[in-house]
């Protein structure tokens, strides 16, 4: 009896230590996000008066108003929305159809195709040849330069292929006996029973498209075509050089608003749209990835 009480006491102590350690780690992880949020609603007076700045001593939304009234922000937001929506549609169409075809064991040259696809995961043409191809295709300073070069992910394609490979064979054969062709089987049978899996990768593609900046940095030279992530980078590097004349006048008229408030407000506005998508598709993550990870 005494041993049981001693073990229970040790377990309780251990649980308390584990909870305390992980609570501390959670606070350390969340603090940068909290700091960005409270700085975005601060002003120069409150920041100078309170050091370190841990609480929202004042709520000043001028930083958000400055960003939202900047014409370059509106344009970059529209560019990012188009790249995300159009890019995900292209990504999912090519990935789903390509994975379904490669999942057919009777496909002639299937191993050759898979070898060629796997080869691209290990080797690429390099930055300069890729740039020359994009230039020859006339995609410099084009929105499509942020979409077409990454129209499909080899890694996602292979996972989708493994998933379609493990679909119930009886269901596919039943549809085929009813006279359905491969295209009909894909859109009427395979996709409807794969919605959680497809939703998972649609979210993965969405996050990648929303955070697109590398291709824009390489192929976009016009300020009007810069996506939101490039706009955010320019805001953080050179605030006055990025804002439009109207936004600069508004910022100058309000001397109490610090440049850090505008910069932090831009970070929040940039992150919020994609964060809002997560709660709706989060439940599909484990199910979709685990099923797609089944080996052939």
Order of alpha helices (4+ residues) and beta strands (2+ residues): alpha-alpha-alpha-alpha-alpha-alpha-alpha-alpha-alpha-alpha-alpha-alpha-alpha-alpha-alpha-alpha
